[in-house]
Amino acid sequence: MNPVVHWELFAKDAPALGRFYAELFGWHLEPMPEIDYVLIDTSAGAGINGGIATVPDGSRRPLFYVEVDDLQPALDSIQAAGGTVKLAPITEVVTFAQFADPEGTVVGVLKRGDRSLVSSGDAPPVTRFNIASTDPSALADFYRGVFGWGVRPNPTPHDPSDFDVDTGASGISGTIGSVGPRTLGVTFYASVQDLDAYLDRAHALGAAPTEPAKDRPRNPAAVAHLVDPEGQTFGLMRQP
């Protein structure tokens, strides 16, 4: 399987948004001004690291990167399965490319060995992702086919079309579910012990209030969402 190994957000001011997440979660920032990027080491001892890219018009949505051995053969398989190449392979600190899946969600591929390693520590880890889809079954087949992910149906009252996703031992897991109240695209989740405390802190730091913490019927862990100062939705999951 090809694991999900990096998450990415976008901002008109990447350092400012980085400071928001650093103050919220205690994550460590590594500014890379030469490429208008902020690398984030969650210092969680688990999960995966991420980053924030500067985009002047703020038009991009969150995306994740999948680790592959060779970018071009991966992109060829993606195109054959119905995806579209959005960014041909380039080397800019790391070697990567980007594509749009059949529903238009942009995803990255990263050359194996270029991922940043999570430092040890007790900050909240990023451990899960969700892809919102108009046809979860078809999208699950796409990702299973191109990356070999383990995908299994997990229908629940909350989302009867939900699929659980296993990207491999060195990556994070996730779900592919119906759009519902969400928009198409990717949401990341950090695991925390006290949802309400983090929501209160996020709102004090400038996040927009969203729905209150709630218990999803399929999972004893509570889930909540915040909207960061750049308008991107970020998820919180209570650690079991």
N, C-alpha and C positions, 0 to 999 in steps of 0.2 A: 504493500500500500504506500501511497504518497501522503505524508502527514501534513497537516496544517501547522505551520511553524512560526508565523509572524502575523500580527494584526496591524492595521494602519487606519488612522483618522486623517482628516484634512482641515485646514484652517486658513483664514486670511492672515493670522498671526500665530504661527506654530509655537514660538516660545511662550506666548501668553496662554495658549490652551494647554501647553505642557505644564505650566505652573499650576493651572487648575487641577489637573490630574495628580500632580506631585503633592499638592496640599491635601487633596481628597484622600489619596491612598498611601501616601508616603513613598511613592515610586521615585527612582533616581533618573534624572534627565542627563542626556549626553548631547548637547547642542552640536549640530554640524552645519554651521553657517555657510560653508562653501557650496552646499546643495540645498539650502533653505529647508533643513530637516532637523527634527529633534528625535533622537533615538531614546526609547524608554526601556530601562531595565527595571522590571517590577520588583526585583530583590525579594522575591517570594519563595525561592527555592523549588518552585513547581510552575506548571503552566508554561506560557510562552511570552516572549517580549513583544514590544510593538514600537510604533513610531507615529509621528505627526508630520505631514508634508504641508508646506506652504502652497496654497493655491489662491491667487489674488481675488478671484471671483467667488470663491467658496462653493464651487459647483460640484465637487466630488462627494461621493458617499463612502462610508466605511468599507474596507475590503480586507481580505486575508490573503496570505501567500502560501502556496503549496510547494513543498520541496520535491524537486525532480532531479534525475541524474543528468539529463540532457534537454535543454529547453526546446530546441527546434522539433525533435520528434514528438515531444509532448504537445506542442502547439499544432502539429500536423494531426495528431489524434483528436485533439479538441475540435479542430475545424471539421474533420470527418464526422464527428458526432453531433455537429450542429452549432458549435460555438464560433465566435468571431475574434480574430486577433485585433486587439486595440493598440498594443504597443509591442513592436518587434524587440527581440532580445537586445539589451544594452548592458554595459558595465558602468556603474556609477557607485563606487565603493563596493557594491555587490553586483552580481549578474542576475538580471531578472527580465521578465516580460509580463504583459497583462492581456487578458482576453475577456470577452463577455460571454456568459453562458447563454443557453437558448432563451432565457427570459430577460436578458439584458443586464444582469448583475455582473459587475466587473470584479474579476478575481486575478490575483497575481500568481506567477510561478517563479520560484527562486532556485538557483543552482544549489545542489546539495553541497553542504559544507559552508555556505555563506550565512547561515542563520546566526543570530547573536544568542549567547547562552545566558540563562537566567541566573543571577547571583543568589547565593543563599541569604535567607532572611525570613521575616514573618509578615511582610506586607501582603495584601490581598493578591492572589494570583489570577490571571486571566485563564480560565479553564474550559470555556464553552463558547460556541457560536450558534446562531440561528440564521438560516436562509429562508426568507419569506417568499412564497411562490404561489402562482395561480394554478399550478398543476404539480403538486409535490411528488406524485408518483413518477411522472415523466422526468422531472428534474433529478430525483433520486437515481433513476436509471442512467442519466447522463453522467453524474459524478461517479457512480459505481463503475461505469464503463471506462472512463478516461483515467481515473486515479486508483481503481481497485478498492475503493472504500467499502467497508462493511456497512450495509444499509438494511435496516429491518423496520417494517411497519410497527408503530406503537400508537394505535388509535386510542384517544381519550375523550372524555366529555368536553375538555377544553379545546381540543383540536383532533377530530376524528381522522384527519388525513396526515397526522404527524408521522415522521420517520426519524428514528434514532440513527446517528451517523458515527462510525468508528473510523478515524483516519490513521490509526496505527499507534503503537506504544510511544513513539517519540513526538507525537502531535497531540492536539486537543480534540475532544469529541464535540458533537453538536447535534443539531436537529434541522430537518427540512420540514417546514409546515406551511399551512395555507396563510394567505395574506391577512385575512380578518381585519382587525383595526390597524394593522401595521401596513407600511408601504413596502414595495418590493425592495429587496436588498438584504444586507447583513447587519446583525446586531451581535456585539460581544458581551460576555458576562464575566464579571469578577466575583470570586467567592469571598463572602464576608461573614462575620459572626453576628453582627447586629445591623440588620437592614435599616431600621429606623434611624439609628445614629448616623449611618452614612448618608441616608437621604437628607437628614437635617443639615449635615455638614455640606453636602452638595448644594443645597438651596442657599445656604449662607454664603457660599462661594460664587453664586451667580447662576446655578443651574435652574432651569424652569421646572416648576412642579408638574408631576405627571400623576398617574393613577397611584393610589395607596398600595402599600405592600399587600400581596394577596397570596393565598396558598393555591398552587396549581393542583388540580385533582390527581394528576399522574405522578406527582413528585412530592415527597414530604418537605423538600426544601422550598421555602418561600421565594418568590421572584418579584422584583420591582424594577422600574426603569426611571432614568433621569434623562433630561435633555440638556446637553452641555452648552456652554456659552456660544458655541458655533452652530447650535441647532442639530447636533447629531445625537441620536438615541444611544444610550449605553445601559447595559443591564447589570443588575445585582442579583446574586443567588446566595441565599443563606446556607452556610456550611451545615451539613447534617450533624 
